[in-house]
Amino acid sequence: MGGHLTLIGWFIVAAICLSPILAFWMVSILGRFLRRKQQSRVLRGSGVVAERPRSIGEDKTVDPN
C-alpha cells in the first residue's frame, strides 16, 4: 500500500508543478485565437472604431463658457 501512496503523491506533485505551465499554455493559445479573430475583423473593416465617421454636430464635452 505504501508504494501506491508514493506513486499517487508523485502524481499530485507533478500536477501542482505543471499547473502554472498548463495555465500559461492555455492563455497563450487563447490570446493567439483572439488576436487572429480581431485581425480578421480589421481585414473585413468592421473592427476599427477610429475609421468610423464622426458626428458633425457640436462637441458637448467642452463647455464654451
N, CA, C, O and CB atoms as a CASP TS submission, in Angstrom:
PFRMAT TS
TARGET T0000
AUTHOR 0000-0000-0000
METHOD Language model
MODEL 1
PARENT N/A
ATOM      1  N   MET     1       0.829  -1.206   0.000  1.00  0.00           N
ATOM      2  CA  MET     1       0.000   0.000   0.000  1.00  0.00           C
ATOM      3  C   MET     1       0.868   1.264   0.000  1.00  0.00           C
ATOM      4  O   MET     1       0.495   2.278  -0.589  1.00  0.00           O
ATOM      5  CB  MET     1      -0.940   0.002   1.221  1.00  0.00           C
ATOM      6  N   GLY     2       2.009   1.197   0.653  1.00  0.00           N
ATOM      7  CA  GLY     2       2.876   2.369   0.727  1.00  0.00           C
ATOM      8  C   GLY     2       3.397   2.794  -0.628  1.00  0.00           C
ATOM      9  O   GLY     2       3.559   3.988  -0.881  1.00  0.00           O
ATOM     10  N   GLY     3       3.665   1.833  -1.512  1.00  0.00           N
ATOM     11  CA  GLY     3       4.139   2.159  -2.849  1.00  0.00           C
ATOM     12  C   GLY     3       3.096   2.893  -3.665  1.00  0.00           C
ATOM     13  O   GLY     3       3.427   3.786  -4.445  1.00  0.00           O
ATOM     14  N   HIS     4       1.831   2.520  -3.487  1.00  0.00           N
ATOM     15  CA  HIS     4       0.746   3.194  -4.212  1.00  0.00           C
ATOM     16  C   HIS     4       0.576   4.625  -3.737  1.00  0.00           C
ATOM     17  O   HIS     4       0.325   5.525  -4.538  1.00  0.00           O
ATOM     18  CB  HIS     4      -0.569   2.431  -4.044  1.00  0.00           C
ATOM     19  N   LEU     5       0.714   4.839  -2.426  1.00  0.00           N
ATOM     20  CA  LEU     5       0.599   6.197  -1.893  1.00  0.00           C
ATOM     21  C   LEU     5       1.743   7.072  -2.394  1.00  0.00           C
ATOM     22  O   LEU     5       1.542   8.253  -2.678  1.00  0.00           O
ATOM     23  CB  LEU     5       0.583   6.173  -0.355  1.00  0.00           C
ATOM     24  N   THR     6       2.929   6.506  -2.503  1.00  0.00           N
ATOM     25  CA  THR     6       4.071   7.261  -3.009  1.00  0.00           C
ATOM     26  C   THR     6       3.851   7.640  -4.468  1.00  0.00           C
ATOM     27  O   THR     6       4.153   8.762  -4.874  1.00  0.00           O
ATOM     28  CB  THR     6       5.369   6.449  -2.857  1.00  0.00           C
ATOM     29  N   LEU     7       3.329   6.710  -5.250  1.00  0.00           N
ATOM     30  CA  LEU     7       3.052   6.984  -6.657  1.00  0.00           C
ATOM     31  C   LEU     7       1.989   8.066  -6.802  1.00  0.00           C
ATOM     32  O   LEU     7       2.115   8.964  -7.635  1.00  0.00           O
ATOM     33  CB  LEU     7       2.605   5.707  -7.373  1.00  0.00           C
ATOM     34  N   ILE     8       0.951   7.977  -5.992  1.00  0.00           N
ATOM     35  CA  ILE     8      -0.113   8.995  -6.022  1.00  0.00           C
ATOM     36  C   ILE     8       0.457  10.349  -5.598  1.00  0.00           C
ATOM     37  O   ILE     8       0.106  11.383  -6.165  1.00  0.00           O
ATOM     38  CB  ILE     8      -1.301   8.589  -5.090  1.00  0.00           C
ATOM     39  N   GLY     9       1.333  10.332  -4.600  1.00  0.00           N
ATOM     40  CA  GLY     9       1.973  11.566  -4.149  1.00  0.00           C
ATOM     41  C   GLY     9       2.780  12.215  -5.267  1.00  0.00           C
ATOM     42  O   GLY     9       2.757  13.436  -5.420  1.00  0.00           O
ATOM     43  N   TRP    10       3.497  11.404  -6.050  1.00  0.00           N
ATOM     44  CA  TRP    10       4.261  11.953  -7.169  1.00  0.00           C
ATOM     45  C   TRP    10       3.352  12.530  -8.243  1.00  0.00           C
ATOM     46  O   TRP    10       3.677  13.551  -8.849  1.00  0.00           O
ATOM     47  CB  TRP    10       5.156  10.882  -7.772  1.00  0.00           C
ATOM     48  N   PHE    11       2.218  11.887  -8.484  1.00  0.00           N
ATOM     49  CA  PHE    11       1.262  12.444  -9.447  1.00  0.00           C
ATOM     50  C   PHE    11       0.720  13.787  -8.968  1.00  0.00           C
ATOM     51  O   PHE    11       0.542  14.707  -9.766  1.00  0.00           O
ATOM     52  CB  PHE    11       0.102  11.463  -9.682  1.00  0.00           C
ATOM     53  N   ILE    12       0.461  13.898  -7.676  1.00  0.00           N
ATOM     54  CA  ILE    12      -0.035  15.165  -7.117  1.00  0.00           C
ATOM     55  C   ILE    12       1.032  16.246  -7.248  1.00  0.00           C
ATOM     56  O   ILE    12       0.728  17.371  -7.643  1.00  0.00           O
ATOM     57  CB  ILE    12      -0.446  14.992  -5.628  1.00  0.00           C
ATOM     58  N   VAL    13       2.287  15.912  -6.917  1.00  0.00           N
ATOM     59  CA  VAL    13       3.383  16.877  -7.043  1.00  0.00           C
ATOM     60  C   VAL    13       3.547  17.305  -8.502  1.00  0.00           C
ATOM     61  O   VAL    13       3.730  18.489  -8.785  1.00  0.00           O
ATOM     62  CB  VAL    13       4.704  16.274  -6.508  1.00  0.00           C
ATOM     63  N   ALA    14       3.483  16.346  -9.424  1.00  0.00           N
ATOM     64  CA  ALA    14       3.620  16.671 -10.849  1.00  0.00           C
ATOM     65  C   ALA    14       2.474  17.567 -11.315  1.00  0.00           C
ATOM     66  O   ALA    14       2.695  18.508 -12.078  1.00  0.00           O
ATOM     67  CB  ALA    14       3.661  15.383 -11.696  1.00  0.00           C
ATOM     68  N   ALA    15       1.257  17.285 -10.863  1.00  0.00           N
ATOM     69  CA  ALA    15       0.109  18.105 -11.260  1.00  0.00           C
ATOM     70  C   ALA    15       0.244  19.534 -10.738  1.00  0.00           C
ATOM     71  O   ALA    15      -0.072  20.491 -11.446  1.00  0.00           O
ATOM     72  CB  ALA    15      -1.196  17.481 -10.747  1.00  0.00           C
ATOM     73  N   ILE    16       0.711  19.672  -9.505  1.00  0.00           N
ATOM     74  CA  ILE    16       0.878  21.014  -8.925  1.00  0.00           C
ATOM     75  C   ILE    16       1.981  21.775  -9.662  1.00  0.00           C
ATOM     76  O   ILE    16       1.852  22.975  -9.905  1.00  0.00           O
ATOM     77  CB  ILE    16       1.209  20.920  -7.408  1.00  0.00           C
ATOM     78  N   CYS    17       3.052  21.089 -10.014  1.00  0.00           N
ATOM     79  CA  CYS    17       4.155  21.751 -10.724  1.00  0.00           C
ATOM     80  C   CYS    17       3.785  22.102 -12.153  1.00  0.00           C
ATOM     81  O   CYS    17       4.232  23.126 -12.668  1.00  0.00           O
ATOM     82  CB  CYS    17       5.387  20.866 -10.723  1.00  0.00           C
ATOM     83  N   LEU    18       2.982  21.280 -12.802  1.00  0.00           N
ATOM     84  CA  LEU    18       2.614  21.522 -14.197  1.00  0.00           C
ATOM     85  C   LEU    18       1.435  22.490 -14.339  1.00  0.00           C
ATOM     86  O   LEU    18       1.200  23.009 -15.431  1.00  0.00           O
ATOM     87  CB  LEU    18       2.277  20.207 -14.872  1.00  0.00           C
ATOM     88  N   SER    19       0.705  22.736 -13.280  1.00  0.00           N
ATOM     89  CA  SER    19      -0.466  23.610 -13.377  1.00  0.00           C
ATOM     90  C   SER    19      -0.143  25.000 -13.917  1.00  0.00           C
ATOM     91  O   SER    19      -0.840  25.463 -14.820  1.00  0.00           O
ATOM     92  CB  SER    19      -1.111  23.740 -12.027  1.00  0.00           C
ATOM     93  N   PRO    20       0.884  25.692 -13.406  1.00  0.00           N
ATOM     94  CA  PRO    20       1.192  27.015 -13.968  1.00  0.00           C
ATOM     95  C   PRO    20       1.599  26.943 -15.436  1.00  0.00           C
ATOM     96  O   PRO    20       1.253  27.824 -16.224  1.00  0.00           O
ATOM     97  CB  PRO    20       2.302  27.675 -13.166  1.00  0.00           C
ATOM     98  N   ILE    21       2.334  25.896 -15.802  1.00  0.00           N
ATOM     99  CA  ILE    21       2.758  25.751 -17.192  1.00  0.00           C
ATOM    100  C   ILE    21       1.542  25.562 -18.087  1.00  0.00           C
ATOM    101  O   ILE    21       1.434  26.187 -19.142  1.00  0.00           O
ATOM    102  CB  ILE    21       3.733  24.564 -17.348  1.00  0.00           C
ATOM    103  N   LEU    22       0.636  24.704 -17.661  1.00  0.00           N
ATOM    104  CA  LEU    22      -0.578  24.470 -18.450  1.00  0.00           C
ATOM    105  C   LEU    22      -1.447  25.723 -18.522  1.00  0.00           C
ATOM    106  O   LEU    22      -2.062  25.995 -19.553  1.00  0.00           O
ATOM    107  CB  LEU    22      -1.384  23.312 -17.854  1.00  0.00           C
ATOM    108  N   ALA    23      -1.499  26.486 -17.425  1.00  0.00           N
ATOM    109  CA  ALA    23      -2.289  27.725 -17.432  1.00  0.00           C
ATOM    110  C   ALA    23      -1.701  28.727 -18.426  1.00  0.00           C
ATOM    111  O   ALA    23      -2.447  29.334 -19.196  1.00  0.00           O
ATOM    112  CB  ALA    23      -2.342  28.347 -16.013  1.00  0.00           C
ATOM    113  N   PHE    24      -0.382  28.910 -18.424  1.00  0.00           N
ATOM    114  CA  PHE    24       0.249  29.828 -19.385  1.00  0.00           C
ATOM    115  C   PHE    24       0.047  29.345 -20.814  1.00  0.00           C
ATOM    116  O   PHE    24      -0.151  30.150 -21.724  1.00  0.00           O
ATOM    117  CB  PHE    24       1.752  29.972 -19.088  1.00  0.00           C
ATOM    118  N   TRP    25       0.095  28.040 -21.010  1.00  0.00           N
ATOM    119  CA  TRP    25      -0.115  27.460 -22.333  1.00  0.00           C
ATOM    120  C   TRP    25      -1.522  27.753 -22.833  1.00  0.00           C
ATOM    121  O   TRP    25      -1.707  28.132 -23.990  1.00  0.00           O
ATOM    122  CB  TRP    25       0.132  25.950 -22.303  1.00  0.00           C
ATOM    123  N   MET    26      -2.518  27.575 -21.959  1.00  0.00           N
ATOM    124  CA  MET    26      -3.904  27.843 -22.353  1.00  0.00           C
ATOM    125  C   MET    26      -4.116  29.329 -22.641  1.00  0.00           C
ATOM    126  O   MET    26      -4.807  29.683 -23.596  1.00  0.00           O
ATOM    127  CB  MET    26      -4.872  27.375 -21.255  1.00  0.00           C
ATOM    128  N   VAL    27      -3.521  30.201 -21.816  1.00  0.00           N
ATOM    129  CA  VAL    27      -3.648  31.644 -22.043  1.00  0.00           C
ATOM    130  C   VAL    27      -2.984  32.025 -23.357  1.00  0.00           C
ATOM    131  O   VAL    27      -3.497  32.876 -24.085  1.00  0.00           O
ATOM    132  CB  VAL    27      -3.026  32.443 -20.875  1.00  0.00           C
ATOM    133  N   SER    28      -1.867  31.416 -23.665  1.00  0.00           N
ATOM    134  CA  SER    28      -1.171  31.694 -24.918  1.00  0.00           C
ATOM    135  C   SER    28      -2.036  31.314 -26.119  1.00  0.00           C
ATOM    136  O   SER    28      -2.153  32.082 -27.073  1.00  0.00           O
ATOM    137  CB  SER    28       0.165  30.939 -24.967  1.00  0.00           C
ATOM    138  N   ILE    29      -2.635  30.142 -26.068  1.00  0.00           N
ATOM    139  CA  ILE    29      -3.489  29.700 -27.174  1.00  0.00           C
ATOM    140  C   ILE    29      -4.716  30.592 -27.291  1.00  0.00           C
ATOM    141  O   ILE    29      -5.110  30.962 -28.397  1.00  0.00           O
ATOM    142  CB  ILE    29      -3.917  28.234 -26.978  1.00  0.00           C
ATOM    143  N   LEU    30      -5.323  30.942 -26.162  1.00  0.00           N
ATOM    144  CA  LEU    30      -6.491  31.818 -26.182  1.00  0.00           C
ATOM    145  C   LEU    30      -6.134  33.194 -26.738  1.00  0.00           C
ATOM    146  O   LEU    30      -6.895  33.749 -27.530  1.00  0.00           O
ATOM    147  CB  LEU    30      -7.081  31.954 -24.774  1.00  0.00           C
ATOM    148  N   GLY    31      -4.992  33.756 -26.340  1.00  0.00           N
ATOM    149  CA  GLY    31      -4.555  35.050 -26.857  1.00  0.00           C
ATOM    150  C   GLY    31      -4.302  35.015 -28.350  1.00  0.00           C
ATOM    151  O   GLY    31      -4.655  35.948 -29.071  1.00  0.00           O
ATOM    152  N   ARG    32      -3.687  33.932 -28.814  1.00  0.00           N
ATOM    153  CA  ARG    32      -3.434  33.796 -30.245  1.00  0.00           C
ATOM    154  C   ARG    32      -4.752  33.730 -31.023  1.00  0.00           C
ATOM    155  O   ARG    32      -4.889  34.342 -32.082  1.00  0.00           O
ATOM    156  CB  ARG    32      -2.583  32.541 -30.523  1.00  0.00           C
ATOM    157  N   PHE    33      -5.714  32.983 -30.486  1.00  0.00           N
ATOM    158  CA  PHE    33      -7.018  32.875 -31.135  1.00  0.00           C
ATOM    159  C   PHE    33      -7.712  34.238 -31.195  1.00  0.00           C
ATOM    160  O   PHE    33      -8.259  34.611 -32.233  1.00  0.00           O
ATOM    161  CB  PHE    33      -7.903  31.859 -30.392  1.00  0.00           C
ATOM    162  N   LEU    34      -7.691  34.983 -30.083  1.00  0.00           N
ATOM    163  CA  LEU    34      -8.354  36.289 -30.056  1.00  0.00           C
ATOM    164  C   LEU    34      -7.676  37.291 -30.977  1.00  0.00           C
ATOM    165  O   LEU    34      -8.354  38.101 -31.610  1.00  0.00           O
ATOM    166  CB  LEU    34      -8.380  36.835 -28.641  1.00  0.00           C
ATOM    167  N   ARG    35      -6.341  37.251 -31.064  1.00  0.00           N
ATOM    168  CA  ARG    35      -5.637  38.150 -31.984  1.00  0.00           C
ATOM    169  C   ARG    35      -6.016  37.858 -33.433  1.00  0.00           C
ATOM    170  O   ARG    35      -6.236  38.779 -34.219  1.00  0.00           O
ATOM    171  CB  ARG    35      -4.117  38.021 -31.803  1.00  0.00           C
ATOM    172  N   ARG    36      -6.092  36.576 -33.783  1.00  0.00           N
ATOM    173  CA  ARG    36      -6.477  36.229 -35.156  1.00  0.00           C
ATOM    174  C   ARG    36      -7.900  36.653 -35.453  1.00  0.00           C
ATOM    175  O   ARG    36      -8.201  37.119 -36.552  1.00  0.00           O
ATOM    176  CB  ARG    36      -6.326  34.731 -35.394  1.00  0.00           C
ATOM    177  N   LYS    37      -8.782  36.491 -34.468  1.00  0.00           N
ATOM    178  CA  LYS    37     -10.167  36.896 -34.654  1.00  0.00           C
ATOM    179  C   LYS    37     -10.262  38.408 -34.845  1.00  0.00           C
ATOM    180  O   LYS    37     -10.996  38.883 -35.712  1.00  0.00           O
ATOM    181  CB  LYS    37     -11.021  36.452 -33.460  1.00  0.00           C
ATOM    182  N   GLN    38      -9.517  39.164 -34.031  1.00  0.00           N
ATOM    183  CA  GLN    38      -9.522  40.619 -34.146  1.00  0.00           C
ATOM    184  C   GLN    38      -8.928  41.050 -35.486  1.00  0.00           C
ATOM    185  O   GLN    38      -9.435  41.974 -36.123  1.00  0.00           O
ATOM    186  CB  GLN    38      -8.739  41.257 -32.982  1.00  0.00           C
ATOM    187  N   GLN    39      -7.865  40.391 -35.910  1.00  0.00           N
ATOM    188  CA  GLN    39      -7.235  40.753 -37.174  1.00  0.00           C
ATOM    189  C   GLN    39      -8.176  40.471 -38.343  1.00  0.00           C
ATOM    190  O   GLN    39      -8.197  41.231 -39.311  1.00  0.00           O
ATOM    191  CB  GLN    39      -5.913  39.990 -37.355  1.00  0.00           C
ATOM    192  N   SER    40      -8.949  39.398 -38.270  1.00  0.00           N
ATOM    193  CA  SER    40      -9.877  39.111 -39.353  1.00  0.00           C
ATOM    194  C   SER    40     -10.985  40.161 -39.402  1.00  0.00           C
ATOM    195  O   SER    40     -11.473  40.502 -40.480  1.00  0.00           O
ATOM    196  CB  SER    40     -10.476  37.707 -39.190  1.00  0.00           C
ATOM    197  N   ARG    41     -11.382  40.673 -38.235  1.00  0.00           N
ATOM    198  CA  ARG    41     -12.383  41.762 -38.215  1.00  0.00           C
ATOM    199  C   ARG    41     -11.817  43.015 -38.864  1.00  0.00           C
ATOM    200  O   ARG    41     -12.509  43.697 -39.620  1.00  0.00           O
ATOM    201  CB  ARG    41     -12.830  42.074 -36.763  1.00  0.00           C
ATOM    202  N   VAL    42     -10.554  43.317 -38.565  1.00  0.00           N
ATOM    203  CA  VAL    42      -9.924  44.504 -39.132  1.00  0.00           C
ATOM    204  C   VAL    42      -9.840  44.373 -40.650  1.00  0.00           C
ATOM    205  O   VAL    42     -10.101  45.328 -41.381  1.00  0.00           O
ATOM    206  CB  VAL    42      -8.520  44.722 -38.527  1.00  0.00           C
ATOM    207  N   LEU    43      -9.473  43.184 -41.111  1.00  0.00           N
ATOM    208  CA  LEU    43      -9.375  42.984 -42.556  1.00  0.00           C
ATOM    209  C   LEU    43     -10.722  43.129 -43.244  1.00  0.00           C
ATOM    210  O   LEU    43     -10.793  43.572 -44.390  1.00  0.00           O
ATOM    211  CB  LEU    43      -8.794  41.618 -42.856  1.00  0.00           C
ATOM    212  N   ARG    44     -11.796  42.756 -42.542  1.00  0.00           N
ATOM    213  CA  ARG    44     -13.142  42.934 -43.101  1.00  0.00           C
ATOM    214  C   ARG    44     -13.609  44.378 -42.974  1.00  0.00           C
ATOM    215  O   ARG    44     -14.538  44.784 -43.673  1.00  0.00           O
ATOM    216  CB  ARG    44     -14.137  42.002 -42.404  1.00  0.00           C
ATOM    217  N   GLY    45     -12.993  45.156 -42.105  1.00  0.00           N
ATOM    218  CA  GLY    45     -13.343  46.561 -41.953  1.00  0.00           C
ATOM    219  C   GLY    45     -14.339  46.843 -40.853  1.00  0.00           C
ATOM    220  O   GLY    45     -14.795  47.980 -40.734  1.00  0.00           O
ATOM    221  N   SER    46     -14.697  45.871 -40.048  1.00  0.00           N
ATOM    222  CA  SER    46     -15.703  46.111 -39.020  1.00  0.00           C
ATOM    223  C   SER    46     -15.104  46.278 -37.634  1.00  0.00           C
ATOM    224  O   SER    46     -15.846  46.518 -36.682  1.00  0.00           O
ATOM    225  CB  SER    46     -16.693  44.985 -39.004  1.00  0.00           C
ATOM    226  N   GLY    47     -13.799  46.160 -37.485  1.00  0.00           N
ATOM    227  CA  GLY    47     -13.213  46.185 -36.156  1.00  0.00           C
ATOM    228  C   GLY    47     -12.533  47.481 -35.779  1.00  0.00           C
ATOM    229  O   GLY    47     -12.154  47.644 -34.619  1.00  0.00           O
ATOM    230  N   VAL    48     -12.360  48.406 -36.696  1.00  0.00           N
ATOM    231  CA  VAL    48     -11.616  49.625 -36.400  1.00  0.00           C
ATOM    232  C   VAL    48     -12.596  50.742 -36.091  1.00  0.00           C
ATOM    233  O   VAL    48     -13.342  51.190 -36.962  1.00  0.00           O
ATOM    234  CB  VAL    48     -10.691  50.017 -37.579  1.00  0.00           C
ATOM    235  N   VAL    49     -12.586  51.185 -34.843  1.00  0.00           N
ATOM    236  CA  VAL    49     -13.509  52.235 -34.431  1.00  0.00           C
ATOM    237  C   VAL    49     -13.039  53.589 -34.941  1.00  0.00           C
ATOM    238  O   VAL    49     -13.863  54.455 -35.234  1.00  0.00           O
ATOM    239  CB  VAL    49     -13.651  52.262 -32.907  1.00  0.00           C
ATOM    240  N   ALA    50     -11.728  53.787 -35.053  1.00  0.00           N
ATOM    241  CA  ALA    50     -11.182  55.089 -35.436  1.00  0.00           C
ATOM    242  C   ALA    50     -11.566  55.477 -36.863  1.00  0.00           C
ATOM    243  O   ALA    50     -11.563  56.663 -37.195  1.00  0.00           O
ATOM    244  CB  ALA    50      -9.667  55.079 -35.296  1.00  0.00           C
ATOM    245  N   GLU    51     -11.891  54.517 -37.699  1.00  0.00           N
ATOM    246  CA  GLU    51     -12.202  54.831 -39.085  1.00  0.00           C
ATOM    247  C   GLU    51     -13.683  55.150 -39.308  1.00  0.00           C
ATOM    248  O   GLU    51     -14.082  55.510 -40.416  1.00  0.00           O
ATOM    249  CB  GLU    51     -11.797  53.680 -39.965  1.00  0.00           C
ATOM    250  N   ARG    52     -14.479  55.022 -38.277  1.00  0.00           N
ATOM    251  CA  ARG    52     -15.896  55.334 -38.425  1.00  0.00           C
ATOM    252  C   ARG    52     -16.075  56.851 -38.524  1.00  0.00           C
ATOM    253  O   ARG    52     -15.345  57.599 -37.873  1.00  0.00           O
ATOM    254  CB  ARG    52     -16.717  54.758 -37.236  1.00  0.00           C
ATOM    255  N   PRO    53     -17.023  57.308 -39.318  1.00  0.00           N
ATOM    256  CA  PRO    53     -17.216  58.758 -39.453  1.00  0.00           C
ATOM    257  C   PRO    53     -17.700  59.376 -38.145  1.00  0.00           C
ATOM    258  O   PRO    53     -18.521  58.794 -37.436  1.00  0.00           O
ATOM    259  CB  PRO    53     -18.217  59.063 -40.575  1.00  0.00           C
ATOM    260  N   ARG    54     -17.183  60.552 -37.839  1.00  0.00           N
ATOM    261  CA  ARG    54     -17.568  61.240 -36.611  1.00  0.00           C
ATOM    262  C   ARG    54     -18.825  62.060 -36.843  1.00  0.00           C
ATOM    263  O   ARG    54     -19.176  62.383 -37.978  1.00  0.00           O
ATOM    264  CB  ARG    54     -16.427  62.140 -36.109  1.00  0.00           C
ATOM    265  N   SER    55     -19.485  62.385 -35.765  1.00  0.00           N
ATOM    266  CA  SER    55     -20.678  63.213 -35.834  1.00  0.00           C
ATOM    267  C   SER    55     -20.288  64.636 -36.198  1.00  0.00           C
ATOM    268  O   SER    55     -19.262  65.134 -35.736  1.00  0.00           O
ATOM    269  CB  SER    55     -21.448  63.183 -34.499  1.00  0.00           C
ATOM    270  N   ILE    56     -21.089  65.290 -37.014  1.00  0.00           N
ATOM    271  CA  ILE    56     -20.791  66.659 -37.437  1.00  0.00           C
ATOM    272  C   ILE    56     -21.307  67.667 -36.417  1.00  0.00           C
ATOM    273  O   ILE    56     -20.929  68.838 -36.462  1.00  0.00           O
ATOM    274  CB  ILE    56     -21.404  66.941 -38.816  1.00  0.00           C
ATOM    275  N   GLY    57     -22.155  67.233 -35.509  1.00  0.00           N
ATOM    276  CA  GLY    57     -22.728  68.137 -34.500  1.00  0.00           C
ATOM    277  C   GLY    57     -21.684  68.703 -33.560  1.00  0.00           C
ATOM    278  O   GLY    57     -20.499  68.381 -33.655  1.00  0.00           O
ATOM    279  N   GLU    58     -22.150  69.571 -32.627  1.00  0.00           N
ATOM    280  CA  GLU    58     -21.240  70.211 -31.676  1.00  0.00           C
ATOM    281  C   GLU    58     -20.606  69.180 -30.752  1.00  0.00           C
ATOM    282  O   GLU    58     -21.161  68.108 -30.508  1.00  0.00           O
ATOM    283  CB  GLU    58     -21.982  71.271 -30.853  1.00  0.00           C
ATOM    284  N   ASP    59     -19.430  69.534 -30.246  1.00  0.00           N
ATOM    285  CA  ASP    59     -18.779  68.710 -29.250  1.00  0.00           C
ATOM    286  C   ASP    59     -19.299  69.164 -27.890  1.00  0.00           C
ATOM    287  O   ASP    59     -18.987  70.267 -27.442  1.00  0.00           O
ATOM    288  CB  ASP    59     -17.211  68.813 -29.343  1.00  0.00           C
ATOM    289  N   LYS    60     -20.072  68.337 -27.248  1.00  0.00           N
ATOM    290  CA  LYS    60     -20.701  68.717 -25.984  1.00  0.00           C
ATOM    291  C   LYS    60     -19.803  68.420 -24.774  1.00  0.00           C
ATOM    292  O   LYS    60     -20.227  68.629 -23.638  1.00  0.00           O
ATOM    293  CB  LYS    60     -22.031  67.990 -25.830  1.00  0.00           C
ATOM    294  N   THR    61     -18.601  67.947 -24.991  1.00  0.00           N
ATOM    295  CA  THR    61     -17.720  67.652 -23.881  1.00  0.00           C
ATOM    296  C   THR    61     -16.991  68.890 -23.379  1.00  0.00           C
ATOM    297  O   THR    61     -16.517  68.901 -22.243  1.00  0.00           O
ATOM    298  CB  THR    61     -16.727  66.601 -24.284  1.00  0.00           C
ATOM    299  N   VAL    62     -16.891  69.925 -24.192  1.00  0.00           N
ATOM    300  CA  VAL    62     -16.190  71.154 -23.803  1.00  0.00           C
ATOM    301  C   VAL    62     -17.221  72.239 -23.547  1.00  0.00           C
ATOM    302  O   VAL    62     -18.072  72.504 -24.397  1.00  0.00           O
ATOM    303  CB  VAL    62     -15.171  71.603 -24.902  1.00  0.00           C
ATOM    304  N   ASP    63     -17.151  72.862 -22.393  1.00  0.00           N
ATOM    305  CA  ASP    63     -18.072  73.936 -22.047  1.00  0.00           C
ATOM    306  C   ASP    63     -17.614  75.221 -22.728  1.00  0.00           C
ATOM    307  O   ASP    63     -16.499  75.670 -22.464  1.00  0.00           O
ATOM    308  CB  ASP    63     -18.158  74.126 -20.505  1.00  0.00           C
ATOM    309  N   PRO    64     -18.427  75.833 -23.594  1.00  0.00           N
ATOM    310  CA  PRO    64     -17.981  77.024 -24.317  1.00  0.00           C
ATOM    311  C   PRO    64     -17.848  78.258 -23.439  1.00  0.00           C
ATOM    312  O   PRO    64     -17.266  79.250 -23.877  1.00  0.00           O
ATOM    313  CB  PRO    64     -18.929  77.318 -25.430  1.00  0.00           C
ATOM    314  N   ASN    65     -18.366  78.234 -22.215  1.00  0.00           N
ATOM    315  CA  ASN    65     -18.305  79.425 -21.344  1.00  0.00           C
ATOM    316  C   ASN    65     -16.994  79.549 -20.667  1.00  0.00           C
ATOM    317  O   ASN    65     -16.779  80.491 -19.905  1.00  0.00           O
ATOM    318  CB  ASN    65     -19.385  79.394 -20.310  1.00  0.00           C
TER
END
